[in-house]
Amino acid sequence: MSTWWETRRSARLAEVAYGLELFGAEPVEDPGVGELADAAGALAGEYRAGDRGPSVRHAGDFLDRAAAALHAADGLRGTLVPVVNHHLRHAAAALDDARACLLGQAVPAALPVPPG
């Protein structure tokens, strides 16, 4: 596969790792997709179970979407790098929507996570 795809993958992983840090995840120096998926899932559970208001619970729904996209990327185990990048892009977009929820900006309703 092209070096461009690998570079894009590394940049997306760093973007998602930083996005998760903004929600309280531990900083990861060399993040793996599975590790980020587990962190996003744990954060989603915390945000949805909290009693800090509907916007926080709604952000948890988007964190759950990010976790689902990361688990899908992790399932490919590094093969099909363009498809991995697609899933990483969706995870980053879900984190952006979750951040918008916390900032009080209007975002679309989170779709339910399909069963894995």
KEKE-3310 file (N, C-alpha, C; in steps of 0.2 Angstrom, whole numbers, plus 5000, padded with zeros to 4 digits):
npx = (5004:5002:5013:5007:4994:4997:5004:4993:4985:4992:4992:4978:4976:4983:4975:4963:4967:4971:4959:4951:4958:4954:4942:4945:4953:4967:4983:4991:5006:5010:4998:4987:4974:4964:4967:4963:4949:4944:4946:4938:4926:4925:4925:4913:4903:4905:4901:4888:4882:4882:4876:4876:4868:4858:4865:4878:4876:4871:4883:4890:4884:4889:4902:4901:4898:4910:4918:4913:4916:4930:4932:4928:4938:4949:4946:4951:4964:4975:4975:4969:4971:4965:4952:4952:4956:4945:4936:4943:4941:4927:4927:4934:4925:4914:4919:4921:4907:4903:4911:4905:4892:4895:4899:4887:4882:4872:4869:4867:4855:4862:4865:4859:4870:4875:4873:4887)
npy = (4994:5011:5024:5036:5033:5026:5036:5045:5037:5036:5050:5051:5042:5049:5061:5056:5050:5062:5068:5060:5062:5075:5072:5065:5054:5044:5050:5044:5038:5031:5026:5012:5006:4997:4999:5013:5011:5004:5014:5024:5017:5015:5028:5032:5025:5031:5044:5042:5037:5046:5060:5073:5080:5081:5085:5080:5066:5064:5067:5056:5046:5049:5047:5033:5030:5033:5024:5012:5014:5013:5001:4994:4997:4992:4978:4975:4974:4981:4978:4983:4997:5010:5008:5007:5020:5026:5022:5027:5041:5042:5040:5051:5061:5058:5061:5075:5079:5075:5083:5095:5094:5095:5108:5115:5116:5114:5098:5084:5070:5056:5041:5025:5013:5000:4982:4972)
npz = (5000:4998:5004:5007:5012:5024:5031:5032:5040:5052:5056:5058:5068:5078:5079:5084:5096:5103:5103:5111:5123:5126:5132:5143:5143:5146:5141:5126:5120:5108:5100:5098:5087:5093:5107:5108:5104:5115:5125:5121:5122:5136:5140:5135:5142:5154:5152:5148:5159:5168:5179:5174:5165:5150:5139:5141:5142:5129:5122:5126:5119:5106:5108:5110:5097:5091:5097:5091:5078:5079:5084:5072:5063:5070:5069:5056:5057:5052:5038:5022:5022:5017:5020:5034:5037:5033:5043:5054:5051:5053:5066:5071:5067:5075:5087:5086:5085:5098:5106:5102:5107:5121:5121:5119:5106:5092:5086:5075:5080:5088:5080:5083:5089:5079:5082:5086)
capx = (5000:5005:5015:5002:4989:5000:5004:4986:4982:4996:4989:4971:4976:4985:4970:4958:4970:4971:4952:4949:4961:4950:4936:4947:4957:4975:4988:4995:5011:5010:4991:4984:4967:4961:4967:4958:4942:4943:4946:4932:4920:4925:4922:4905:4899:4905:4897:4880:4879:4883:4870:4878:4864:4857:4871:4884:4873:4871:4890:4892:4881:4894:4908:4900:4899:4917:4921:4911:4921:4937:4932:4928:4945:4953:4945:4954:4971:4980:4975:4965:4972:4960:4945:4954:4956:4938:4933:4946:4938:4921:4928:4936:4919:4910:4922:4919:4900:4903:4913:4900:4887:4897:4899:4881:4881:4867:4872:4861:4855:4867:4861:4860:4876:4873:4875:4893)
capy = (5000:5018:5027:5041:5030:5025:5043:5047:5033:5038:5056:5050:5039:5054:5065:5052:5050:5068:5070:5056:5065:5080:5069:5063:5048:5045:5051:5038:5040:5027:5023:5007:5007:4993:5003:5019:5009:5003:5020:5027:5014:5016:5035:5033:5022:5036:5050:5041:5035:5052:5064:5080:5083:5078:5086:5075:5059:5064:5066:5049:5042:5050:5043:5026:5029:5033:5017:5007:5015:5011:4993:4991:4998:4987:4972:4974:4972:4984:4977:4987:5004:5015:5006:5008:5027:5028:5021:5032:5047:5042:5041:5058:5065:5057:5065:5082:5079:5074:5090:5101:5093:5098:5116:5117:5118:5110:5093:5079:5065:5051:5035:5019:5009:4993:4977:4970)
capz = (5000:4997:5010:5009:5016:5030:5034:5034:5046:5058:5057:5060:5075:5083:5080:5088:5102:5106:5104:5117:5129:5128:5136:5149:5142:5147:5135:5124:5115:5102:5101:5094:5086:5098:5113:5107:5104:5122:5129:5119:5125:5143:5141:5133:5147:5160:5150:5147:5166:5173:5180:5173:5160:5144:5133:5143:5140:5122:5120:5127:5113:5101:5110:5108:5089:5089:5099:5086:5072:5080:5084:5065:5060:5073:5066:5050:5059:5048:5031:5019:5025:5015:5024:5041:5037:5033:5050:5058:5049:5056:5074:5072:5066:5081:5093:5085:5087:5105:5108:5100:5112:5127:5120:5118:5099:5089:5082:5074:5085:5087:5077:5088:5087:5076:5086:5083)
cpx = (5004:5007:5010:4997:4991:5001:4998:4983:4986:4993:4982:4971:4978:4979:4964:4961:4969:4963:4949:4952:4957:4944:4938:4951:4964:4978:4991:5000:5011:5003:4990:4977:4963:4961:4963:4951:4940:4942:4940:4926:4919:4922:4915:4901:4899:4901:4889:4878:4879:4876:4871:4873:4863:4862:4877:4882:4873:4879:4893:4889:4886:4900:4907:4900:4906:4921:4919:4915:4928:4937:4932:4935:4950:4952:4948:4961:4976:4980:4970:4965:4967:4954:4946:4954:4949:4934:4936:4943:4931:4922:4930:4929:4914:4912:4921:4912:4899:4905:4908:4894:4889:4898:4893:4879:4876:4871:4866:4861:4859:4863:4863:4866:4873:4876:4882:4893)
cpy = (5006:5021:5033:5039:5028:5031:5046:5043:5035:5045:5056:5047:5045:5059:5062:5052:5056:5070:5066:5059:5071:5078:5065:5056:5049:5046:5045:5040:5037:5023:5018:5008:5003:4997:5009:5017:5007:5009:5024:5024:5015:5024:5036:5030:5027:5042:5048:5039:5041:5056:5071:5083:5079:5079:5081:5068:5059:5064:5059:5044:5043:5047:5035:5025:5029:5026:5012:5008:5012:5004:4990:4992:4993:4980:4970:4973:4975:4983:4982:4994:5009:5014:5008:5016:5029:5027:5026:5039:5048:5043:5048:5062:5064:5061:5072:5083:5079:5081:5095:5100:5096:5106:5119:5119:5112:5104:5088:5074:5059:5045:5030:5015:5002:4988:4974:4963)
cpz = (5000:5004:5012:5013:5023:5034:5036:5040:5052:5060:5060:5067:5080:5084:5084:5095:5106:5107:5110:5123:5131:5132:5142:5149:5144:5141:5133:5119:5108:5102:5096:5093:5092:5105:5113:5107:5111:5126:5127:5122:5132:5144:5140:5139:5153:5158:5150:5154:5170:5174:5179:5167:5154:5138:5135:5141:5132:5119:5121:5121:5107:5102:5109:5101:5087:5091:5094:5080:5073:5081:5077:5062:5063:5070:5059:5051:5054:5040:5028:5022:5023:5019:5031:5041:5037:5040:5055:5057:5053:5064:5075:5072:5072:5087:5092:5087:5095:5108:5107:5105:5119:5127:5119:5111:5097:5085:5081:5079:5083:5085:5082:5085:5085:5081:5082:5082)
residu = (MET:SER:THR:TRP:TRP:GLU:THR:ARG:ARG:SER:ALA:ARG:LEU:ALA:GLU:VAL:ALA:TYR:GLY:LEU:GLU:LEU:PHE:GLY:ALA:GLU:PRO:VAL:GLU:ASP:PRO:GLY:VAL:GLY:GLU:LEU:ALA:ASP:ALA:ALA:GLY:ALA:LEU:ALA:GLY:GLU:TYR:ARG:ALA:GLY:ASP:ARG:GLY:PRO:SER:VAL:ARG:HIS:ALA:GLY:ASP:PHE:LEU:ASP:ARG:ALA:ALA:ALA:ALA:LEU:HIS:ALA:ALA:ASP:GLY:LEU:ARG:GLY:THR:LEU:VAL:PRO:VAL:VAL:ASN:HIS:HIS:LEU:ARG:HIS:ALA:ALA:ALA:ALA:LEU:ASP:ASP:ALA:ARG:ALA:CYS:LEU:LEU:GLY:GLN:ALA:VAL:PRO:ALA:ALA:LEU:PRO:VAL:PRO:PRO:GLY)
# end
